[in-house]
Amino acid sequence: MFETLKGAFKVKELRKKLLFTFLMLVVIRVGSQIPLPGVNGELFKEWFKSLANESFGFLSAITGGSFEKMSVFALSITPYITSSIIMQLLTIAIPALGEMQQDGEDGRKKIAAITRYVTVGLAIIESVAMTIGFSRSGYLTSNNWMVYTTIIVGLTAGSAVLMWIGERITEHGVGNGISIVLIINIISRIPSDIMGLKTKFVEGKNIGNAALAIAVIALVILATVVLVILLQDAERVIPTQQSRKMAGQASFSAAASSSIPLKVNTAGVIPVIFAQSLMTTPVVIASLFGKSEGTGFWYDVLRGLSEQNWCKLTQPKYSWGLLLYIVLIIAFAYFYTQISFNPLEVANNLKKGGGFIPGIRPGKPTSDYLENVLKYIIFIGAVGLIIVSVIPIFFNGVFNANVSFGGTSLIIIVGVVIETLNQIESQMRVRSYKGFLKN
């Protein structure tokens, strides 16, 4: 990694891209500190602290603390992520959008434009819902239409600006703009979480216990990172052969060997985000409308949906939510892979190109073979996601570690870092080839 960055800084063009990306990240962190007009920031912060252990840890992580500070970037790029997922689903459900997506660069530009409009629409809906919740809970400086409009416009504009910055990083920076915006928010929360762990497990302890706590924390983090890297890089390689004609004094056919790499974690972190969003949304809505406290059946349901109540030895009854969480991850892993990877399309493209899998007939048999392999590796990938996600939840519950970054955050960070470095290396190789051809 360091060698890649060192080499990139030696190239003037890449150095400019890295500098541009860095400046955009500075803008993001500065914007995350600008308070949203119309909201009583101190009162909201106190309310957030009282509920931070309930449901908002991941939300705080992906917004880089902007939500708890209620800054203009409080919505972060969550509307854009949701919009992108919705558009992926719609391209499957609506044939016209599917054809548009396959219509080359022009089609992709149209899809991107629609995604932006959907993002703004979702941001407005979320802003209106939050404004209503803040008004009912008494977190606004005053209740009038001017304040309501200011909050809605401010939150929507903040989300749109982050989307614009992400696209500019993709165009003029190192690429992966939206993903880089997301991980800078997550990384910004890690130092405060480390300090929280230090305060709870190291300060005030004797040297032996403090050293043991540091060793255990470091080991858990290291093991999780290594597992995430293995999960991101793991592939099932399907060997293929492709017939090609060789021209010469005599024409004949020869077989060229190739392969189809199927990632074990085909869906990436999407299943975990889906599962967490589905389980967190009811808790967030209930909290904003002041319905999260009380007793009875619905109160127990809300407590069970919050991951901060799982694995607690004092309240084991709420850990049913963990079982639901695991089931949702597996279900979404299969669902998202099915809509993002089409075995029949791959099999047809392979057949059209004169390729085949040794021992498997082209066409439908190849499609069935790929589908069976996918079912096997998707389950392995889902189990890996579950392990990575549950490790931090277990330590939060049993030891009350209370950290906002966890397996999901680490998957996002490691995945984006690896992909970004690969893009930088690719740009360096392209530049080397151009220089070689020029010489």
C-alpha positions as a LaTeX table, in Angstrom:
\begin{tabular}{lrrr}
\hline
Residue & $x$ (\AA) & $y$ (\AA) & $z$ (\AA) \\
\hline
Met1 & 0.00 & 0.00 & 0.00 \\
Phe2 & 2.71 & 2.47 & 1.01 \\
Glu3 & 4.76 & 1.60 & $-2.09$ \\
Thr4 & 1.71 & 2.32 & $-4.26$ \\
Leu5 & 1.13 & 5.72 & $-2.65$ \\
Lys6 & 4.83 & 6.53 & $-2.81$ \\
Gly7 & 4.91 & 5.71 & $-6.50$ \\
Ala8 & 1.73 & 7.73 & $-7.11$ \\
Phe9 & 3.25 & 10.86 & $-5.54$ \\
Lys10 & 6.12 & 10.65 & $-8.02$ \\
Val11 & 3.68 & 11.07 & $-10.92$ \\
Lys12 & 2.53 & 14.68 & $-11.36$ \\
Glu13 & $-0.95$ & 13.80 & $-12.65$ \\
Leu14 & $-1.66$ & 11.32 & $-9.83$ \\
Arg15 & $-0.18$ & 13.73 & $-7.27$ \\
Lys16 & $-2.74$ & 16.35 & $-8.35$ \\
Lys17 & $-5.54$ & 13.81 & $-8.04$ \\
Leu18 & $-4.44$ & 12.82 & $-4.54$ \\
Leu19 & $-4.18$ & 16.48 & $-3.49$ \\
Phe20 & $-7.63$ & 17.23 & $-4.92$ \\
Thr21 & $-9.10$ & 14.25 & $-3.04$ \\
Phe22 & $-7.46$ & 15.38 & 0.19 \\
Leu23 & $-8.83$ & 18.92 & $-0.15$ \\
Met24 & $-12.34$ & 17.57 & $-0.78$ \\
Leu25 & $-12.07$ & 15.45 & 2.37 \\
Val26 & $-11.05$ & 18.54 & 4.34 \\
Val27 & $-14.17$ & 20.31 & 3.02 \\
Ile28 & $-16.30$ & 17.37 & 4.20 \\
Arg29 & $-14.86$ & 17.41 & 7.71 \\
Val30 & $-15.24$ & 21.20 & 7.96 \\
Gly31 & $-18.85$ & 20.97 & 6.79 \\
Ser32 & $-19.50$ & 18.28 & 9.40 \\
Gln33 & $-18.80$ & 20.89 & 12.10 \\
Ile34 & $-21.21$ & 23.56 & 10.77 \\
Pro35 & $-24.38$ & 23.47 & 12.91 \\
Leu36 & $-27.77$ & 23.29 & 11.21 \\
Pro37 & $-29.74$ & 26.52 & 11.75 \\
Gly38 & $-33.01$ & 26.13 & 13.62 \\
Val39 & $-32.01$ & 23.13 & 15.76 \\
Asn40 & $-31.08$ & 23.43 & 19.43 \\
Gly41 & $-27.72$ & 21.67 & 19.10 \\
Glu42 & $-26.96$ & 21.25 & 22.81 \\
Leu43 & $-30.40$ & 19.87 & 23.61 \\
Phe44 & $-30.24$ & 17.49 & 20.65 \\
Lys45 & $-26.76$ & 16.33 & 21.63 \\
Glu46 & $-27.93$ & 15.50 & 25.15 \\
Trp47 & $-30.86$ & 13.54 & 23.74 \\
Phe48 & $-28.55$ & 11.69 & 21.35 \\
Lys49 & $-26.17$ & 10.74 & 24.16 \\
Ser50 & $-29.07$ & 9.29 & 26.15 \\
Leu51 & $-29.97$ & 7.06 & 23.17 \\
Ala52 & $-26.50$ & 6.40 & 21.72 \\
Asn53 & $-26.40$ & 2.98 & 23.33 \\
Glu54 & $-29.79$ & 2.10 & 21.90 \\
Ser55 & $-29.66$ & 2.33 & 18.14 \\
Phe56 & $-27.56$ & 5.15 & 16.75 \\
Gly57 & $-24.02$ & 3.76 & 16.88 \\
Phe58 & $-23.84$ & 2.78 & 13.22 \\
Leu59 & $-25.70$ & 5.94 & 12.14 \\
Ser60 & $-23.15$ & 8.02 & 14.02 \\
Ala61 & $-20.32$ & 6.12 & 12.34 \\
Ile62 & $-21.48$ & 6.48 & 8.73 \\
Thr63 & $-22.26$ & 10.19 & 9.21 \\
Gly64 & $-18.91$ & 10.87 & 10.88 \\
Gly65 & $-20.60$ & 12.32 & 13.97 \\
Ser66 & $-22.54$ & 14.82 & 11.84 \\
Phe67 & $-25.88$ & 13.43 & 12.94 \\
Glu68 & $-25.25$ & 13.71 & 16.67 \\
Lys69 & $-23.93$ & 17.26 & 16.14 \\
Met70 & $-26.87$ & 17.92 & 13.78 \\
Ser71 & $-24.66$ & 19.65 & 11.24 \\
Val72 & $-25.61$ & 20.54 & 7.66 \\
Phe73 & $-24.15$ & 17.15 & 6.61 \\
Ala74 & $-26.28$ & 15.21 & 9.11 \\
Leu75 & $-27.92$ & 13.08 & 6.39 \\
Ser76 & $-24.48$ & 12.26 & 4.93 \\
Ile77 & $-24.72$ & 10.25 & 1.70 \\
Thr78 & $-27.27$ & 7.75 & 3.01 \\
Pro79 & $-29.94$ & 9.09 & 0.57 \\
Tyr80 & $-27.54$ & 8.49 & $-2.33$ \\
Ile81 & $-26.78$ & 4.93 & $-1.17$ \\
Thr82 & $-30.49$ & 4.19 & $-0.84$ \\
Ser83 & $-31.16$ & 5.77 & $-4.23$ \\
Ser84 & $-28.45$ & 3.67 & $-5.91$ \\
Ile85 & $-29.88$ & 0.48 & $-4.43$ \\
Ile86 & $-33.40$ & 1.45 & $-5.54$ \\
Met87 & $-32.17$ & 2.12 & $-9.08$ \\
Gln88 & $-30.42$ & $-1.26$ & $-9.19$ \\
Leu89 & $-33.69$ & $-2.94$ & $-8.23$ \\
Leu90 & $-35.68$ & $-0.89$ & $-10.74$ \\
Thr91 & $-33.35$ & $-1.83$ & $-13.62$ \\
Ile92 & $-34.40$ & $-5.43$ & $-12.94$ \\
Ala93 & $-38.11$ & $-4.65$ & $-12.55$ \\
Ile94 & $-38.48$ & $-2.08$ & $-15.37$ \\
Pro95 & $-37.25$ & $-3.29$ & $-18.80$ \\
Ala96 & $-36.83$ & 0.27 & $-20.11$ \\
Leu97 & $-34.35$ & 1.10 & $-17.34$ \\
Gly98 & $-32.57$ & $-2.21$ & $-17.92$ \\
Glu99 & $-32.12$ & $-1.38$ & $-21.60$ \\
Met100 & $-30.97$ & 2.11 & $-20.69$ \\
Gln101 & $-28.31$ & 0.69 & $-18.38$ \\
Gln102 & $-26.98$ & $-1.52$ & $-21.18$ \\
Asp103 & $-27.01$ & 1.34 & $-23.69$ \\
Gly104 & $-23.35$ & 2.22 & $-23.29$ \\
Glu105 & $-22.01$ & 5.45 & $-21.81$ \\
Asp106 & $-25.10$ & 7.53 & $-22.70$ \\
Gly107 & $-27.38$ & 5.07 & $-20.92$ \\
Arg108 & $-25.21$ & 5.07 & $-17.80$ \\
Lys109 & $-25.23$ & 8.88 & $-17.75$ \\
Lys110 & $-29.04$ & 8.89 & $-17.89$ \\
Ile111 & $-29.20$ & 6.35 & $-15.04$ \\
Ala112 & $-26.78$ & 8.50 & $-13.01$ \\
Ala113 & $-28.95$ & 11.59 & $-13.62$ \\
Ile114 & $-32.09$ & 9.76 & $-12.47$ \\
Thr115 & $-30.19$ & 8.52 & $-9.40$ \\
Arg116 & $-29.35$ & 12.12 & $-8.50$ \\
Tyr117 & $-32.99$ & 13.19 & $-8.73$ \\
Val118 & $-34.09$ & 10.22 & $-6.61$ \\
Thr119 & $-31.38$ & 11.12 & $-4.08$ \\
Val120 & $-32.69$ & 14.67 & $-3.71$ \\
Gly121 & $-36.25$ & 13.34 & $-3.39$ \\
Leu122 & $-35.25$ & 10.90 & $-0.65$ \\
Ala123 & $-33.27$ & 13.63 & 1.13 \\
Ile124 & $-36.35$ & 15.88 & 1.14 \\
Ile125 & $-38.53$ & 13.07 & 2.53 \\
Glu126 & $-36.01$ & 12.28 & 5.27 \\
Ser127 & $-35.57$ & 15.98 & 6.08 \\
Val128 & $-39.32$ & 16.51 & 6.40 \\
Ala129 & $-39.67$ & 13.44 & 8.66 \\
Met130 & $-36.79$ & 14.59 & 10.87 \\
Thr131 & $-38.18$ & 18.14 & 11.07 \\
Ile132 & $-41.57$ & 16.81 & 12.21 \\
Gly133 & $-39.87$ & 14.61 & 14.81 \\
Phe134 & $-37.69$ & 17.48 & 16.09 \\
Ser135 & $-40.69$ & 19.78 & 16.33 \\
Arg136 & $-42.72$ & 17.29 & 18.37 \\
Ser137 & $-39.75$ & 16.58 & 20.66 \\
Gly138 & $-38.96$ & 20.26 & 21.26 \\
Tyr139 & $-35.48$ & 20.29 & 19.70 \\
Leu140 & $-36.10$ & 23.37 & 17.51 \\
Thr141 & $-35.23$ & 26.94 & 18.46 \\
Ser142 & $-38.76$ & 27.97 & 17.42 \\
Asn143 & $-41.74$ & 26.41 & 15.68 \\
Asn144 & $-42.58$ & 28.34 & 12.52 \\
Trp145 & $-42.52$ & 27.73 & 8.80 \\
Met146 & $-39.31$ & 29.67 & 8.33 \\
Val147 & $-37.42$ & 27.37 & 10.70 \\
Tyr148 & $-39.01$ & 24.27 & 9.15 \\
Thr149 & $-38.04$ & 25.37 & 5.65 \\
Thr150 & $-34.48$ & 26.23 & 6.76 \\
Ile151 & $-33.96$ & 22.78 & 8.27 \\
Ile152 & $-35.40$ & 20.92 & 5.28 \\
Val153 & $-33.40$ & 22.95 & 2.75 \\
Gly154 & $-30.23$ & 22.75 & 4.86 \\
Leu155 & $-30.32$ & 18.96 & 5.27 \\
Thr156 & $-31.24$ & 18.37 & 1.62 \\
Ala157 & $-28.55$ & 20.75 & 0.35 \\
Gly158 & $-25.95$ & 19.15 & 2.62 \\
Ser159 & $-26.70$ & 15.68 & 1.25 \\
Ala160 & $-26.64$ & 17.02 & $-2.33$ \\
Val161 & $-23.27$ & 18.73 & $-1.73$ \\
Leu162 & $-21.76$ & 15.49 & $-0.42$ \\
Met163 & $-23.10$ & 13.67 & $-3.50$ \\
Trp164 & $-21.52$ & 16.35 & $-5.71$ \\
Ile165 & $-18.19$ & 16.09 & $-3.87$ \\
Gly166 & $-18.23$ & 12.31 & $-4.27$ \\
Glu167 & $-18.78$ & 12.62 & $-8.02$ \\
Arg168 & $-16.01$ & 15.21 & $-8.32$ \\
Ile169 & $-13.60$ & 12.88 & $-6.49$ \\
Thr170 & $-14.56$ & 10.13 & $-8.94$ \\
Glu171 & $-14.01$ & 12.46 & $-11.92$ \\
His172 & $-11.00$ & 14.52 & $-10.85$ \\
Gly173 & $-9.62$ & 12.55 & $-7.89$ \\
Val174 & $-8.54$ & 8.97 & $-7.31$ \\
Gly175 & $-11.98$ & 7.47 & $-8.02$ \\
Asn176 & $-14.55$ & 5.74 & $-5.77$ \\
Gly177 & $-15.78$ & 9.16 & $-4.71$ \\
Ile178 & $-18.96$ & 8.16 & $-2.87$ \\
Ser179 & $-17.19$ & 5.30 & $-1.09$ \\
Ile180 & $-14.33$ & 7.59 & $-0.04$ \\
Val181 & $-16.83$ & 10.11 & 1.38 \\
Leu182 & $-18.34$ & 7.27 & 3.39 \\
Ile183 & $-15.10$ & 5.90 & 4.81 \\
Ile184 & $-13.72$ & 9.32 & 5.82 \\
Asn185 & $-16.80$ & 9.69 & 8.00 \\
Ile186 & $-16.27$ & 6.26 & 9.53 \\
Ile187 & $-12.55$ & 6.82 & 10.09 \\
Ser188 & $-13.23$ & 10.16 & 11.78 \\
Arg189 & $-15.11$ & 8.31 & 14.55 \\
Ile190 & $-12.41$ & 5.75 & 15.28 \\
Pro191 & $-10.13$ & 7.97 & 17.46 \\
Ser192 & $-12.98$ & 8.85 & 19.85 \\
Asp193 & $-13.95$ & 5.17 & 20.05 \\
Ile194 & $-10.35$ & 4.19 & 20.83 \\
Met195 & $-10.27$ & 6.81 & 23.58 \\
Gly196 & $-13.53$ & 5.41 & 24.93 \\
Leu197 & $-11.99$ & 1.92 & 25.08 \\
Lys198 & $-8.92$ & 3.36 & 26.78 \\
Thr199 & $-11.05$ & 5.12 & 29.40 \\
Lys200 & $-13.13$ & 2.03 & 30.14 \\
Phe201 & $-10.55$ & $-0.76$ & 30.08 \\
Val202 & $-7.12$ & 0.84 & 30.65 \\
Glu203 & $-7.36$ & 3.95 & 32.81 \\
Gly204 & $-7.44$ & 3.28 & 36.54 \\
Lys205 & $-6.30$ & $-0.34$ & 36.14 \\
Asn206 & $-3.02$ & $-1.80$ & 37.34 \\
Ile207 & $-0.26$ & $-2.38$ & 34.79 \\
Gly208 & $-1.02$ & $-6.08$ & 34.33 \\
Asn209 & $-4.75$ & $-5.67$ & 33.71 \\
Ala210 & $-4.19$ & $-2.62$ & 31.50 \\
Ala211 & $-1.63$ & $-4.49$ & 29.38 \\
Leu212 & $-3.96$ & $-7.49$ & 29.08 \\
Ala213 & $-6.84$ & $-5.22$ & 28.01 \\
Ile214 & $-4.69$ & $-3.51$ & 25.37 \\
Ala215 & $-3.50$ & $-6.88$ & 24.04 \\
Val216 & $-7.05$ & $-8.27$ & 23.82 \\
Ile217 & $-8.41$ & $-5.14$ & 22.09 \\
Ala218 & $-5.53$ & $-5.10$ & 19.60 \\
Leu219 & $-5.92$ & $-8.84$ & 18.93 \\
Val220 & $-9.66$ & $-8.56$ & 18.31 \\
Ile221 & $-9.23$ & $-5.59$ & 15.94 \\
Leu222 & $-6.34$ & $-7.30$ & 14.10 \\
Ala223 & $-8.23$ & $-10.58$ & 13.76 \\
Thr224 & $-11.30$ & $-8.76$ & 12.46 \\
Val225 & $-9.27$ & $-6.80$ & 9.88 \\
Val226 & $-7.48$ & $-9.96$ & 8.67 \\
Leu227 & $-10.81$ & $-11.78$ & 8.37 \\
Val228 & $-12.27$ & $-8.86$ & 6.41 \\
Ile229 & $-9.30$ & $-8.83$ & 4.01 \\
Leu230 & $-9.61$ & $-12.60$ & 3.44 \\
Leu231 & $-13.35$ & $-12.22$ & 2.91 \\
Gln232 & $-12.90$ & $-9.37$ & 0.40 \\
Asp233 & $-10.19$ & $-11.15$ & $-1.61$ \\
Ala234 & $-11.62$ & $-14.70$ & $-1.57$ \\
Glu235 & $-12.66$ & $-15.95$ & $-5.02$ \\
Arg236 & $-13.89$ & $-19.15$ & $-6.59$ \\
Val237 & $-12.19$ & $-19.32$ & $-9.97$ \\
Ile238 & $-14.11$ & $-21.19$ & $-12.69$ \\
Pro239 & $-11.70$ & $-22.26$ & $-15.47$ \\
Thr240 & $-12.91$ & $-21.71$ & $-19.04$ \\
Gln241 & $-11.59$ & $-22.36$ & $-22.49$ \\
Gln242 & $-12.21$ & $-20.30$ & $-25.60$ \\
Ser243 & $-11.78$ & $-21.49$ & $-29.14$ \\
Arg244 & $-9.93$ & $-19.13$ & $-31.44$ \\
Lys245 & $-8.86$ & $-19.40$ & $-35.06$ \\
Met246 & $-5.21$ & $-19.07$ & $-35.95$ \\
Ala247 & $-4.39$ & $-17.78$ & $-39.45$ \\
Gly248 & $-1.32$ & $-19.00$ & $-41.24$ \\
Gln249 & $-0.38$ & $-21.36$ & $-44.00$ \\
Ala250 & $-3.09$ & $-23.63$ & $-42.60$ \\
Ser251 & $-6.09$ & $-22.51$ & $-40.55$ \\
Phe252 & $-6.88$ & $-24.45$ & $-37.41$ \\
Ser253 & $-8.54$ & $-23.94$ & $-34.01$ \\
Ala254 & $-6.74$ & $-23.72$ & $-30.70$ \\
Ala255 & $-8.09$ & $-23.40$ & $-27.17$ \\
Ala256 & $-7.20$ & $-20.36$ & $-25.09$ \\
Ser257 & $-7.51$ & $-20.84$ & $-21.34$ \\
Ser258 & $-9.25$ & $-18.24$ & $-19.23$ \\
Ser259 & $-11.40$ & $-18.13$ & $-16.10$ \\
Ile260 & $-14.49$ & $-16.62$ & $-14.47$ \\
Pro261 & $-13.66$ & $-15.26$ & $-10.99$ \\
Leu262 & $-16.64$ & $-15.42$ & $-8.61$ \\
Lys263 & $-16.11$ & $-13.43$ & $-5.45$ \\
Val264 & $-17.11$ & $-15.28$ & $-2.30$ \\
Asn265 & $-18.48$ & $-12.05$ & $-0.86$ \\
Thr266 & $-20.29$ & $-11.12$ & $-4.07$ \\
Ala267 & $-22.73$ & $-8.73$ & $-2.40$ \\
Gly268 & $-20.05$ & $-6.90$ & $-0.42$ \\
Val269 & $-21.31$ & $-5.06$ & 2.64 \\
Ile270 & $-24.79$ & $-4.45$ & 1.16 \\
Pro271 & $-26.52$ & $-7.33$ & 3.09 \\
Val272 & $-25.25$ & $-5.98$ & 6.41 \\
Ile273 & $-26.33$ & $-2.41$ & 5.57 \\
Phe274 & $-29.75$ & $-3.67$ & 4.46 \\
Ala275 & $-30.20$ & $-5.72$ & 7.62 \\
Gln276 & $-29.07$ & $-2.92$ & 9.95 \\
Ser277 & $-31.21$ & $-0.33$ & 8.17 \\
Leu278 & $-34.30$ & $-2.54$ & 8.32 \\
Met279 & $-33.87$ & $-3.19$ & 12.04 \\
Thr280 & $-32.76$ & 0.31 & 13.01 \\
Thr281 & $-35.41$ & 2.32 & 11.15 \\
Pro282 & $-38.32$ & 1.49 & 13.53 \\
Val283 & $-36.15$ & 2.35 & 16.56 \\
Val284 & $-35.01$ & 5.66 & 15.03 \\
Ile285 & $-38.57$ & 6.67 & 14.11 \\
Ala286 & $-39.87$ & 5.75 & 17.57 \\
Ser287 & $-37.04$ & 7.73 & 19.20 \\
Leu288 & $-37.64$ & 10.84 & 17.10 \\
Phe289 & $-41.33$ & 10.79 & 18.01 \\
Gly290 & $-40.65$ & 10.13 & 21.70 \\
Lys291 & $-42.07$ & 6.59 & 21.68 \\
Ser292 & $-38.92$ & 4.67 & 22.61 \\
Glu293 & $-39.47$ & 4.63 & 26.38 \\
Gly294 & $-42.06$ & 2.72 & 28.35 \\
Thr295 & $-43.09$ & $-0.84$ & 29.06 \\
Gly296 & $-45.03$ & $-3.56$ & 27.34 \\
Phe297 & $-44.78$ & $-5.66$ & 24.21 \\
Trp298 & $-43.86$ & $-2.92$ & 21.70 \\
Tyr299 & $-41.21$ & $-1.52$ & 24.01 \\
Asp300 & $-39.60$ & $-4.98$ & 24.24 \\
Val301 & $-39.75$ & $-5.27$ & 20.43 \\
Leu302 & $-37.89$ & $-1.97$ & 20.01 \\
Arg303 & $-35.30$ & $-3.05$ & 22.58 \\
Gly304 & $-34.81$ & $-6.35$ & 20.75 \\
Leu305 & $-34.30$ & $-4.60$ & 17.41 \\
Ser306 & $-31.43$ & $-2.52$ & 18.83 \\
Glu307 & $-28.05$ & $-4.24$ & 18.51 \\
Gln308 & $-26.78$ & $-2.49$ & 21.63 \\
Asn309 & $-29.05$ & $-4.78$ & 23.67 \\
Trp310 & $-27.79$ & $-8.02$ & 22.15 \\
Cys311 & $-25.45$ & $-10.42$ & 23.96 \\
Lys312 & $-26.00$ & $-8.66$ & 27.28 \\
Leu313 & $-25.75$ & $-11.15$ & 30.13 \\
Thr314 & $-28.14$ & $-9.09$ & 32.26 \\
Gln315 & $-30.86$ & $-8.98$ & 29.56 \\
Pro316 & $-30.55$ & $-12.13$ & 27.43 \\
Lys317 & $-34.18$ & $-11.96$ & 26.27 \\
Tyr318 & $-33.38$ & $-9.13$ & 23.85 \\
Ser319 & $-30.83$ & $-11.24$ & 21.96 \\
Trp320 & $-33.63$ & $-12.64$ & 19.77 \\
Gly321 & $-32.89$ & $-9.63$ & 17.60 \\
Leu322 & $-29.44$ & $-11.06$ & 16.86 \\
Leu323 & $-31.01$ & $-14.21$ & 15.39 \\
Leu324 & $-33.26$ & $-12.07$ & 13.19 \\
Tyr325 & $-30.22$ & $-10.01$ & 12.17 \\
Ile326 & $-28.35$ & $-13.16$ & 11.09 \\
Val327 & $-31.33$ & $-14.43$ & 9.07 \\
Leu328 & $-31.67$ & $-11.04$ & 7.33 \\
Ile329 & $-27.96$ & $-10.97$ & 6.37 \\
Ile330 & $-28.22$ & $-14.42$ & 4.75 \\
Ala331 & $-31.46$ & $-13.52$ & 2.97 \\
Phe332 & $-30.14$ & $-10.22$ & 1.63 \\
Ala333 & $-26.86$ & $-11.85$ & 0.56 \\
Tyr334 & $-28.78$ & $-14.26$ & $-1.70$ \\
Phe335 & $-31.23$ & $-11.58$ & $-2.83$ \\
Tyr336 & $-28.64$ & $-8.96$ & $-3.79$ \\
Thr337 & $-26.39$ & $-11.47$ & $-5.56$ \\
Gln338 & $-29.34$ & $-12.70$ & $-7.60$ \\
Ile339 & $-30.10$ & $-9.19$ & $-8.90$ \\
Ser340 & $-26.46$ & $-8.17$ & $-9.44$ \\
Phe341 & $-25.12$ & $-11.36$ & $-11.06$ \\
Asn342 & $-27.04$ & $-13.14$ & $-13.81$ \\
Pro343 & $-25.66$ & $-16.67$ & $-14.49$ \\
Leu344 & $-27.78$ & $-17.01$ & $-17.65$ \\
Glu345 & $-26.37$ & $-13.79$ & $-19.10$ \\
Val346 & $-22.81$ & $-14.86$ & $-18.28$ \\
Ala347 & $-23.42$ & $-18.28$ & $-19.84$ \\
Asn348 & $-24.86$ & $-16.72$ & $-23.03$ \\
Asn349 & $-21.97$ & $-14.24$ & $-23.34$ \\
Leu350 & $-19.50$ & $-17.10$ & $-22.86$ \\
Lys351 & $-21.27$ & $-19.13$ & $-25.55$ \\
Lys352 & $-21.36$ & $-16.19$ & $-28.00$ \\
Gly353 & $-17.63$ & $-15.71$ & $-27.55$ \\
Gly354 & $-16.94$ & $-19.35$ & $-28.31$ \\
Gly355 & $-16.07$ & $-20.13$ & $-24.69$ \\
Phe356 & $-17.08$ & $-23.01$ & $-22.46$ \\
Ile357 & $-16.41$ & $-24.51$ & $-19.05$ \\
Pro358 & $-14.52$ & $-27.82$ & $-19.41$ \\
Gly359 & $-16.89$ & $-30.71$ & $-18.78$ \\
Ile360 & $-20.02$ & $-28.49$ & $-18.93$ \\
Arg361 & $-22.13$ & $-28.03$ & $-22.04$ \\
Pro362 & $-22.60$ & $-24.40$ & $-23.21$ \\
Gly363 & $-25.89$ & $-22.56$ & $-22.66$ \\
Lys364 & $-28.40$ & $-23.66$ & $-20.03$ \\
Pro365 & $-26.17$ & $-26.35$ & $-18.42$ \\
Thr366 & $-23.46$ & $-23.71$ & $-17.91$ \\
Ser367 & $-26.01$ & $-21.35$ & $-16.35$ \\
Asp368 & $-27.23$ & $-24.08$ & $-13.98$ \\
Tyr369 & $-23.65$ & $-24.93$ & $-13.02$ \\
Leu370 & $-22.80$ & $-21.29$ & $-12.24$ \\
Glu371 & $-26.01$ & $-20.93$ & $-10.22$ \\
Asn372 & $-25.20$ & $-23.99$ & $-8.12$ \\
Val373 & $-21.68$ & $-22.72$ & $-7.46$ \\
Leu374 & $-23.09$ & $-19.31$ & $-6.50$ \\
Lys375 & $-25.49$ & $-20.85$ & $-3.97$ \\
Tyr376 & $-22.54$ & $-22.53$ & $-2.27$ \\
Ile377 & $-20.17$ & $-19.56$ & $-2.16$ \\
Ile378 & $-22.89$ & $-17.03$ & $-1.26$ \\
Phe379 & $-23.58$ & $-18.98$ & 1.92 \\
Ile380 & $-19.86$ & $-19.01$ & 2.77 \\
Gly381 & $-19.67$ & $-15.25$ & 2.14 \\
Ala382 & $-22.78$ & $-14.63$ & 4.27 \\
Val383 & $-21.30$ & $-16.67$ & 7.13 \\
Gly384 & $-18.11$ & $-14.60$ & 6.87 \\
Leu385 & $-20.15$ & $-11.38$ & 7.00 \\
Ile386 & $-22.02$ & $-12.66$ & 10.05 \\
Ile387 & $-18.79$ & $-13.51$ & 11.91 \\
Val388 & $-17.24$ & $-10.13$ & 11.14 \\
Ser389 & $-20.43$ & $-8.30$ & 12.12 \\
Val390 & $-21.14$ & $-10.26$ & 15.31 \\
Ile391 & $-17.63$ & $-10.03$ & 16.83 \\
Pro392 & $-17.93$ & $-6.31$ & 17.75 \\
Ile393 & $-21.58$ & $-6.79$ & 18.80 \\
Phe394 & $-20.54$ & $-9.60$ & 21.14 \\
Phe395 & $-17.85$ & $-7.49$ & 22.81 \\
Asn396 & $-20.17$ & $-4.49$ & 23.02 \\
Gly397 & $-22.82$ & $-6.60$ & 24.73 \\
Val398 & $-20.69$ & $-8.73$ & 27.05 \\
Phe399 & $-18.08$ & $-6.13$ & 28.00 \\
Asn400 & $-20.13$ & $-2.96$ & 27.32 \\
Ala401 & $-17.34$ & $-1.69$ & 25.04 \\
Asn402 & $-19.68$ & 0.79 & 23.32 \\
Val403 & $-17.82$ & 1.49 & 20.07 \\
Ser404 & $-19.53$ & 2.86 & 16.97 \\
Phe405 & $-17.14$ & 1.21 & 14.49 \\
Gly406 & $-17.49$ & $-2.51$ & 14.03 \\
Gly407 & $-17.39$ & $-5.27$ & 11.47 \\
Thr408 & $-19.58$ & $-3.37$ & 9.01 \\
Ser409 & $-17.37$ & $-0.31$ & 9.18 \\
Leu410 & $-14.21$ & $-2.39$ & 8.78 \\
Ile411 & $-15.65$ & $-4.16$ & 5.73 \\
Ile412 & $-16.40$ & $-0.80$ & 4.14 \\
Ile413 & $-12.98$ & 0.66 & 5.00 \\
Val414 & $-10.93$ & $-2.34$ & 3.86 \\
Gly415 & $-12.98$ & $-2.86$ & 0.69 \\
Val416 & $-12.77$ & 0.78 & $-0.38$ \\
Val417 & $-9.05$ & 1.06 & 0.44 \\
Ile418 & $-8.22$ & $-2.07$ & $-1.57$ \\
Glu419 & $-10.34$ & $-0.95$ & $-4.54$ \\
Thr420 & $-8.91$ & 2.58 & $-4.48$ \\
Leu421 & $-5.33$ & 1.30 & $-4.37$ \\
Asn422 & $-6.11$ & $-1.02$ & $-7.28$ \\
Gln423 & $-7.41$ & 1.95 & $-9.27$ \\
Ile424 & $-4.28$ & 3.98 & $-8.49$ \\
Glu425 & $-2.09$ & 1.07 & $-9.59$ \\
Ser426 & $-4.17$ & 0.72 & $-12.75$ \\
Gln427 & $-3.69$ & 4.41 & $-13.57$ \\
Met428 & 0.05 & 4.06 & $-12.98$ \\
Arg429 & 0.22 & 1.05 & $-15.32$ \\
Val430 & $-1.74$ & 2.89 & $-18.02$ \\
Arg431 & 0.66 & 5.81 & $-17.74$ \\
Ser432 & 3.64 & 3.45 & $-17.98$ \\
Tyr433 & 2.20 & 1.83 & $-21.11$ \\
Lys434 & 1.60 & 5.26 & $-22.69$ \\
Gly435 & 5.18 & 6.29 & $-21.90$ \\
Phe436 & 6.52 & 3.04 & $-23.32$ \\
Leu437 & 4.52 & 3.47 & $-26.56$ \\
Lys438 & 5.60 & 7.11 & $-26.83$ \\
Asn439 & 9.26 & 6.15 & $-26.47$ \\
\hline
\end{tabular}
